[in-house]
Each structure stands twice: as structure tokens, then as C-alpha cells.
Amino acid sequence: MLPSSSSTHASPGHLHIQKWRGRIGLSLVAALSVLAGMTDAIGFMASGDFVSFMSGNTTRLAVAISDGDMGLTLRLTILVATFVIGNALGIVVSRLGGRRALPLLLCIATLLCGAAAWPYEEQLPALLAAIIAMGMLNAAVEDVNGLPVGLTYVTGALSRFGRGLGRWMLGERRNGWRVQLIPWAGMFAGAVLGALLEHHLGLRALFVSGLLAGGIGLLSLKIPRRWQLGYMPR
């Protein structure tokens, strides 16, 4: 069961609901992490640029600046800025959609399918559409029962897991740190799947990402409204 500040005084019925809210939330996190990993692997293999892993693009940007490669510097600056814009748009779409996952995920699915259908040899516009989609994805879930989660990046999850492991080694028995492996495992599995798809379909493998986003959005209709409000950014 995921922790909550009021769990020690909650009724058995409330604890049962909280337990299921946590399970459903973590299942949603796992599915969205698979989507993020799949999309990042497809974009990286097709273009050489990361779609959701902006830490990697930031390091590459610094190296490009030190090398004096102005073309790559400009390209990576645009990619990082686009991801920031995608995050901002995710909040806007989330609010306009009443903080429901479906409208947000349908927008993401549209962007990914549009990127896959891009008919021209120049891939940058398709890549930017995919990056906006991944930025927007972070507005789908921000925390589950008070535990922060990341969807398109896993450094924070691994760091929280490692700190929790250290506390466990010192005898502290806090709950929740183990679940930080869920987004990492989801992103890893998604990246493996995305790499396999890209081998066969190239950038058009983003159609699969788009279909997955739409499918997750439809499944989110089964999640109680008040739970969705708890998962999504305020």
C-alpha cells in the first residue's frame, strides 16, 4: 500500500480505496512510461536525437557548444525548448479538458500519428511534434498517493529508489521507495519494444506510439474522476 499522511487514522474502507487508487495509479504510470520509452527509442534511432530524455540532449548541447558546432547547437537548443513548450501545453490542455486524461492523451496520440505520417525527408518537424507530445505526457500523472513520479525521465526515480535503498540498509522501514522502479521498468521495456519497431518501420513506428496513447486514454475512462484529479498536476 502506498503511504499517505492520514493513513494511520483512516478507516478500513478508506484504506481499501486508497490501496486500489495506488494500484491503478501505478498501473497508469507503468503504461505511460512504456509509451515514453517506446517513443524515445523510435525517435533516437530514426534521427539520432532524444525525444523525451532531455538530460541527454542537454549534455549533447554542451558538447556541441564546446566544439563550436553551431548547427548542432541550434538544433539541440530547439529540441530542448520544444520539450519545455510541450510541458506547458500539457498543463494548458489538461486544464481545458477538465483535468481528465483522455483529452490530453488524444492530443498526444494525434501529434504522434502526425509525426509518423510526415511525408517529407526532413524529419525535424516530425521530431518536434513527438517532443511536444512527450512534454505534454508529463501532465498525465504527477504523483500517486503523495509519491512523486516521472514519466518521460527516470533519473529521479532511480535516485529516489537508491535513497530509499540506503535508508532500508540503515534499518529504516519507510514505504513507497520500491515503486520508483515501476517507471524505470516501464520505460526500459518500452524502449526495447520501440527499438524493435523502428528496425522494421522506421519513424512510422510512431503510429504504434500514437495508438498506444489513444488506447491508454480510452482505458482512463474507467478510472474514477476523483482519482484522476489526484494523479494529475494541480
N, C-alpha and C positions, 0 to 999 in steps of 0.2 A: 504494500500500500504506500502511496506517495504521501509525504508529510504535509501537514497543514498546521498553522498556528493554533487552530481551535480544535484539533483532533482529540486532545486529551479530555475535552469536556463534551464531545459530541455524542449523540445517541447512537445506538447500534444501526438504526435505519439510515442516519446521516452518514455514518462511516461506510456503509454498504454502497450508498450512492457515490460517495467520494472515491471509493475504490474503483468503481466502474467508470467514473469520469476520468480517472487517471489512466486506466487501461485503454479506453477509447482514444484519449488524447495522445498517448504514446504510440498507438497504432497509426493514428493520423500522422504523427511526426515521422514514423518509420516509412510510410508510403511517400510522403513528400520528400524525404531525404533520398529515397530511391530515385524519384523524379529529378532531383537536383544533381545527383551523381551521374545519372544517365545522360542528362543534358550537357553537363560539363565535359564528360568524356567525349561525347559526339562532337561538340564544338572544338575541343582541343585537338582531337585527331584530324578533323577536317580543315582546321585553319592554323593550328599551332598556338592559338590564344585560349586562355581560360575564359569560361563563360560565367562561372559563379565563384571561382577561387581568386578573389581579388588580392589576397596576400601574395600569391604567385605573380600576378600581373604587376603589383606594386614593386616587388623585387626586380622583376624584369625591367620595369620603368627606370628604376635607379641605375641599373647596369647600362641601359641604353643611354641615359644621360651621361654617365661616366665615359662611355665610348664615343660620345659625340654623334650618335646616330639619331639625327633629328627626325627622320621619317618614322622610325620605330617609336621614338619618344612621343611624337604627336599621336600615333595610333593608340599606344597604350594609355595615354592621358585621356583620350576619347573613350576608351573602354571602361576605365575606372569611373570617369564622370557619368557615363551612361548607367553604370550599376547604381550609383548614388541616386540618379534620377528615377530609376526603376523602383528603388525602395520608397522614395517619396510618392510616386504614383500608386504604389501598393497601398499606402495609408489612405490616399485620396479615394481610390476605388473601393477600399474596404468600408470607409465611412459612407460613401454614396450608396453602397449596396447594403447598408444597414448592419455592417459588421457580420455579414454572412460569408461563408467560404465559397459558396457556389459562384456568385458573380465574379469574384476575384479569380477563381480558378478557370472560369470560362474565358476571361480576358487573357490569362496566361496561355491557355490552350490555343486561342486564336493567334497570338503572337508566335507561338512555336510552330504552328501549322503554316503560318505565313512565311516564317523563315525557311521551313522545309520546301515550300513551293517557289522560293525565289528563283526566277528563271535565268538570271544572268551569271556570267562567270565571276564577276566581282562579288565576293562573299561578305564584304564588310556590312552592308545593310542587313543581311540575314543574321549575321553575328550580333549586331546591335539589338535587333529585335529579340533574340534569345537572351541577351544580357538583361534587357529591360524586364523580360519575363522572370528571370531568376531573381532580380532585385525585388520585384513585386511579390514573389513567393514568400519572402520573409515576413510579410504581413498576414500570412495564413495562420501561423501559430507563433506565439512569443513565449508563453510559459504554460506548464501543465501542473495544476495544483500547487502553484508557487515555485516550481522548479523552472529556471530559465533553460530554453532550448534554442539551438541554432539549426537552420535547415540547409543553407547553402554553403556552410563552412563548418568544419569540425575541430578546428584547433581549440576553441573554447571548451567544447565537450570533452576532448581528451585531457585538457588542463584540469577541468573540474573533476573528471574521473581520477586523474593522478593525485590531486589533492585529497580527494576522499579516500583513496587507497592509503595514502600516508597517514591520515587520521586513524584509519582502521588498524594499521600496523602499530599505532601507538595505543591501541585499546579503546579508541572512541567508537561508539556504535551508532553513528548517525545514519538515517535513511536517505535514500534518493540518489546517492552518488553513482551507484551501479548503472542506473538507467541512462546515464550520459553516453554509454556505449551504443545505445539504440540509434541515434542519428549517425554516428560514425559507421556502424554496421550497414545501415540503410544506404548511406552514400557510397560505401565501398561496393556493395552488391550492385547498386545502380550503375556505378562506373564500369564494372565488369560487363554488365549487360549492354551498356551504351557502346563500349568498345567493340563488342561482337557485332552489334547492329551496324556501326559505322563501317566496319570491314565490308559488309555486304551492300549497304545502301548509301554510304557517304553522308553528306549533310541532310539528305532526305530522311535519314533515320530520326530527325526531329519530329516527323509525323507521329512516330510512336510516343515520343515525349508529350506531344500535344494531346494525343488520345488518352494517355495516362492521366494527364492533368484534368481533362474533361471527365474521365471516369471517377477520379477521386472527388471531383466537385459534386457529381451526382450522388455518390455514396455519402457525402457530407450532409445530404438532406435527412439522413437517418439520425444525425447527431442532434440531441435536444438543443434548442435555441440558447438557453441559458448557459449550456456548456460551451458552445461556440463563442459566446461573449467572453467567457473566462479564458479561452485559449488565445484569442486574437488581441493584438495591441489595442490599448485604450486611446 
